[in-house]
Amino acid sequence: METKNKFITGEMELFSIKGEEAVSRTMRDEPPTHFELKIKSFSSLSKSSLERYESGNFEAGGYKWKLCLHPKGNKDKNGEGHISLYLVISDTNSLSRGWEVHALFRLFLLDQLEDKYLSIQDSNGRARRFRASRTQSGFDRLISLKQFNDPSNGYLVNDTCVFGAEVFVHRESVSGKGECLLMTAGPDTCNHTWKIENFSALFAESLFSEVFTAGGHKWRVNLWPKGHGEQKGKSLSLFLELNDYSTLLPGQGVYVEAQLRVLDQVNGKHMEKKMQHWFYDSSKDWGWAMFLSLNSLKNQSMGYLVKGGCIIETHLLFIGAIEKLGQKSE
C-alpha cells in the first residue's frame, strides 16, 4: 500500500509496495536528458484494446533503449489501477553472447501545471541489470490512475501527457564461462533418402548426396563406393558431413544423434549404424570407413543392390547446437 497519496514539490517521498523495493520520487525543473514521450488523446489510448505501447529507440550510454508503457497497468505484475512504465534495452542482436548491462535510470512524468518533472527511481540508487533473459525493468505502479487523472496534479492536461527517461550505464560485462545448448528432438527431425542408380558403374572415388537441411544446418552424405583409407577395396565407406561447417564461430558446435543405413531392398534386413557426434569447424564429418563389406554389397541375395541401384537412408534423431558464451551473436 502507498503511504501517501500526494506528491509534494521539492520533497522526496519513499514508499514500498509488496513485491517491489523502495522507490524515490522527487520533483525537478530539468527535463529528462535522453528521451521524452508525448502522448496526445491519452483517453483514446486507455480505452483501446492496446495493452502496451513501445516507443521508438533512443541512444544512451552506447546502447539503444525504448520505453514500454502500459496505460491501464501491467496486469501480469499486479499493476491494475496504475500506469506501468518500463525501460527496455533494444537492438540486442548486435551484443555479445552472455552480455549484461547494469544501468542507473530514472523515469519521468511531467507536471504541466507547474512545468516540473516527477522523477521516479530506486531509492537506494542501485543499478538494475539487463541481460538476454531480462531486457526490461521499471515500475509496475509508476503512478495510480486516480492521481494521474486528477486535473490538479497536472499530469494529464488537455488529454495530453509527457513521460521521459534518463539512462546511465554503470557497468557492462560479458560472461567469460558458460555455454548455451538448444536441442531439437523427435523421430521426424530429418529423414533423407538417397537413391543411387548404376552403382556398379561408379568410377569416382567418392561422391556426395544432395544437400539437405535439418536443425538449422545443412548436411550431406559422403559415400566411398570402393572404400576409404585402409578399407579401400574391402568395404563401402559412409560419412555424414556438416556442409555449412565454415559458418561456425570458434567455440560453436553441433551435436547429432543419427542413423545411417544401406537398405536391404529384398529382405528388409538393412545394414544400419548409429552415431553420436559433435561437429565443429575443425571436425566437419564423421562416419565409418568399414560400413558394409563389398562382398556383402555385391551378394544379390542380401538385397543391397537391386537392378544396379542402391538406397542410402539418413535419419537425424537429435540435433543440438552449442555456443560458448562470449561469442558475438550473428
N, C-alpha and C positions, 0 to 999 in steps of 0.2 A: 504494500500500500504506500502511496505517496504521503509524505508527512506534511506537505504544504500544497496549496492549490494556486498560489500567486507567486510569480517571479518578481523580485524587487530589483529595480535598475541599480547597477553598480555593486551589487552584493552577490556573494556566492551561495548557492543552495546545494546541499548534499542530501541525497536520499537513496534508499535501496529498494529494489523490487525483488521479490523472491525469484531466485534463478539468475539475477543479474548482480554485478558488482556495483559499488557506489559510483554515482555519476555526478559530475560537477556542471553547474550551469552558471554562466556569467553573461552580463551584457557589455557590449563594447561598441565603439564608434567605427572601427576599421572594418571594411568589407573583407570577405574571405580572400585569401591570397591566390588560390588556384582555380576555383571554379564556382560559378553561380548558375542555378537552375531556376528559371522563372516560369511559372505555370499560370496561364490565364484560364478562366472558366473552370476553376477547380471543382465546383459543384458538379459540372458535367462529367468530369473525370471520376469523381467519387460515386456517381450514380451509374456509371457504365459497368460493364462486366469485366473490365480490365482490373485484375487483382494487383498488378505491379507494373511499374514503368521504369525502364532503364534509360538513362541519359546517354548522350554520345561520349566518346572518350576524351579525356584531358590528360595532360602530362604533368607529373610531379616526381621529383627525386629520381629521374631517369626511367620511370615506369609509366605505363598507361593505366588510367583508372576511369571509373564511371560511378554514378550514383544510382542506387536502386531504391525506388520509393513505393511503399505500399500505402495508398491513400486511405484505405479502410482498415489498416493494420494487418500485420502478418499473422494469419490465423494459426499457422504451424508453430508459432512462437508465442502464443497467448497474447498477441498484440491487439486483440479486438478492442474497439473503443479508443484507439490511439492511432497516430501516424507512426509507421515504422520506416526507418531510413538507414541504408547501409552503404558502405564504401566497398566497391568491387574492383579487384585488380583484373585487368583485361589484357588481351593480346599475349596470353601466356605461352603460346606455341613457340615463341622465339626464345623462351627462357631455357636454361639448362635443366636436365632432369635432376630431381632432388632439390629444386630451388626452394628457398624460404626468404621472405621479405618481412622484416619487422618494421612497422610504421607507427609513428605517433600521428594521430589525426583528430581533427575537430570537425563537427558538422554544425551547420548554422541554419537559423531561421530569422528572417528579417522582420523586425517590428517597424512597420511602415509609418506608424503614427509618430514614433519617437526618432525614426531614422537610426535605429540601433540594431545590432545583431545579437540574437540569443546564441551563445556558443555552448555546445554540448560536447563533453569529452569525459574520459575516465578520470575519476577524482585522484587516483594515485599516480597519474602521469605515466602509466605503463604503456609500452608499445604492444600493439597487437600483432599476432603472427599470421601471415598469409602464406599459403602453400597450395599445392595442387588439389588436395582434398578439402581445402577451406579457402576459397577465393573471395569470400566476402565477410565483412564484420561491421558491426554498427550497433544500432539501438532499436530493440523491438518496440519500445514505448518511448519514442522520442518526445512526444507531447500528446496529451489527451485531446481527443476531438472536441471536447467541451471547451477547453482552454483555447484551442486553435480557432474555433468558430466564434468565440466571444469577441465582438467588434471592439471592445475597449482594450484588448490586448494588441491589436494592430497587426496580427499575423496574416489575416485574410481581409484584404481591402479591395472592394470592387471585384470580388471573386478572383482576386489575383494574390499569389504568394510567391516568396523567393526563398529557396534553400541554397546552401553553399557547402564548400569543403576546403579544408587545408590538410595537406599530407606532407609529412616529413619522414623520410626513410631513415630509420635509426640504425638498422643493420641488415645485411644481406648475406646469405650463405648458401653453399651447395653441399649436400651430404656427401662425405667422402667415401662412405661404405654403404653397401646395400645393393639390392637389385630388384627389378620388377619382373614378375613372371605372369604371363597370360596364357592359359591353356584352353585349347579348343578340342572338345572330346565328342565322341559319338561314332557309331558304326558307319554313318554316312558322311564323315568328314571329307573323304575323297575316294572314289573308285575309278581307276583308269585302266582301260583295256587297249593293248597294243597288238594288232594283228600283222604278222609278217608273212608275206607271200613268197614263194620260191626260196625258202630258207636255204636249201642245199646249194643254191646258185650264188649265195652271197660271197663276194670276194674281199670286201673291206674288212680290215682287222677289227674294227668296232663301228657301231652305229648308234644313233640316238633316236629315242621316241620323240613324238611331238611334245612341245612344252605344255604343261597343264598347271593350273593354279589351285592351291589349297592352303588354308590358313594364312592368306595374305601374301604368300610367297609363290614363286614359280619353280617348277620341278621338271625333271625329265629322267628317263631310264637309259642307262648306258649298257649296251649289250656287246659282248665279245663272243661271236659265234663259234670261234675255234679256240677260245680260251685266252686268258691273260697271265703274263708272267710265267711262273713255274707250271701253271696249268695249261699252257699253250699246247694244243694237240691232244689234250686229255679231257678237258671239261668245258662246258659253256659257262662263261663268267657273266655276272649280272650285278649292276650297281645302281643305287639311287643317288641322283645328283641334285643339289640345291642350285638351280640355274641362275638365280639372281644373288649369289653369294657376295658379289662385288659391292652390293649396296649396303652390306652390313658395316656398322661402325665398329671400331675396336671395343671389345667387351660385349658385343651383341652376339647372341646365339639363337639357334632354332632347334628345338628338341622334337624328335619324331619317334613314334612307335608305328611300325609299318610291317606289312606282309607283302612279299614278292612271290609270285608263283608262275610256273610254266604249266599250262593246262594239259591234263590228260583228256583229250577230246573223245576218247573211246570208252574208257572205264571210269572216268571221274576220279581217279586216284592221282591228284595233282602233286607235283613237286613244289613244296612251299617252304619258305624260310622266313623267320621273323627277325626284326631288328629293333633295337633301342639305341638311338644315337643322337649326339649333339652335333649340329653343323655350325661351323664358324667360317669366317672369311679365309682362314688358313686350312680348313678341312671341309672341302665342298662336296665330297662324295663318300659313300660307304656301301659295302656290299660283300659279295663273295666271289673270289676267283674260281673256287670249286663249287659251283651251284648245282650243276647236273652233268654227269659224265656223258661224253659224246657217244659212248656205246649205248647208253640208255636212251639218249635222244634219238638215235638212228634206229632203235628197235621198234619196228612198226607195231608190234603187239602192245607196246606201252602207251601208244596213242599221243605222243608228244608232237609228232609230225603227221598230219593228215592232208593228203593231196599236196604235199610240199609246204604246207602252211603251219606256222607256229603261233600260239597265242600266249602273250605275257600279260598278267594282271598285276596291278599295284594297288594296295589298299592302305591308305594312310588313316590310322585309327585315332591317334592323339598327336596334336601339334602344339608345341609350346614355344612362345617367344620370350626370351630373357634379354634384358638390357641392364647393364650396370649403371647405377645411379651416378650422375655426374657427367654423363654423356649428353651432348646437346640434342634437343628434340629436332626431328625432321618433319 
